[in-house]
Amino acid sequence: KKKMAETAPEVVNTDVSSQAETPMAIKETEPSQAEMPDTDAFIVESNNVSDLTESENQALKELKQLIQHALNNGDFAPHQSLAKQEPLEQPDNAEEETMSETKEVESMDLAEDDGAKTVEAIEETIVAVSFSAETSTKAEIDGSCKEQVFIWGIPLLQDERSNVVLLKFLRARDFKVKDAFTMLKNTIQWRKEFGIEELYEQNLDDMEGLGKAVFMHGCSREGHPVCYNVYGQFKEKELYHKTFSDEDKRERFLKWRIQFLERSIRKLDFCPGGISTIVQVNDLKDSPGPGKWELRQATKQALHLLQDNYPEFVAKQVFINVPWWYLAVNRMISPFLSQRTKSKFVFASPSKSTETLLKYKAAEKIPVRYGGVCKDGEFSNEEAITELVVMPSAKRTVEFAVPEACVMTWEVRVVGWEVSYGAEFVPDDKDGYTVIIQKAKKITPKEEIVSNSFKLSEPGKIVFTIDNPTPRKKKLLYRYKTKACLD
């Protein structure tokens, strides 16, 4: 028995429609440049400080100075929220004593210009005035920061990852430093009040049903994690009632959604040059209509919190299976959006959804339901797909040359199908017989993936042909592999 080593067969591609211009046998191991997806518009702004303009760099420095001052003064400290509590009862002469002690401090400051006062002496003098005055004065004198603030697991001003976080707030406010600082401060306060750190660890097992409505799946061509929001799942009455029927349930859904986002964000790379944004794919197929008030209310509330507290985390918002009326509304409001905002939004009708997703995500990373080939089976999601174009009213033939006996397996998918597919084995021996593996037949749009496997007992080639009778270009997706066999 002879065991054959796994070999990579040679791929030969033929496009019948262009025989006059192209040789019959064109060796192609990857799509030609003209057929590669257009990702020019998919550009994420750099988070490297060295790439910033002079004005942007200056804004970052000024924001860091404001944050450092706030940390020194304890402005981010939780005790600020205690202002709403009822003041403690004080003796009638308390105000007079405080004013007297304050005057003492002022006089001592003037008398001790030589700087001989120690930190301990200041603490003893100030402690009777107020806790906040003690913290501020001590921090200013010893020059150290007494408060440390974390956001998404990143300590502010501690390392270069902090710059990436701060740039998100600056870009969200067009590099207006004071506005960015206010937004950051409000976000930190909201995170404390909402209990983000506790929520991050909380067990929300009763919300498992939402896993089909919101989930992470694969990465974009540039490496951005991809989050799918499948609104059609809420057509299921039981899930809808369980999630949105009353205010308590909507509040729990909001917590689940925030927890999901927090856990996803903390897996991002906040180092300069790293991937710190997400691609959102929003599937509007069968989504509940505008009459579902509860869903609209929950969505509106979630959107408000995300806009205020999670700036610049979306690299692209891709809407697929978009109904015609939604596209019409988008065309109406589009002129009022900034160019930067519009560049992040992509809308695709049902017939263009797969084609649109392929621009941002490789076919082997796209679930089968959305036109890709990602599924459990013979191939892993890491085995790459080759993408080719079949011209209108033309045939395209792909050949796999196999020099030794083996078992060959392949998968084929044409976006939208409505084409004919056939496959055969042609031996190298001229006296051999051609074997029909798959008789040519028309594949309907409902078909997902065509899989074939064939055991070769002699050298030859596998040939499959796609016949496109339609007046539109078709995207052909395929991959193959061989397995050793024993003679």
Secondary structure by P-SEA (a helix, b strand, c coil): cccccbbbbbbbbbccccccccccbbbbcccccccccccccccccccccccccaaaaaaaaaaaaaaaaaaaacccccccccccccccccccaaaaaaaaaaaaaaaaaaaaccccccaaaaaaaaccccaaaaaaaaaaaaccccbbbbcccccccccaaaaaaaaaaaaaaccaaaaaaaaaaaaaaaaaaaaaaaaaacccccccccccccccccccccccbbbbbbccccccaaaaaaccccaaaaaaaaaaaaaaaaaaaaacccccccccbbbbbbbccccccccaaaaaaaaaaaaaaaaacccccccbbbbccccaaaaaaaaaacccccaaaaaabbbbcccaaaaaaaacccccccccccccccccccccccbbbbbbbbcccbbbbbbbbbccbbbbbbccccccccbbbbbbbbbccccbbbbbcccbbbbcccccbbbbbbbbcbbbbbbbbbbbcccbbbbbbbccccccccc
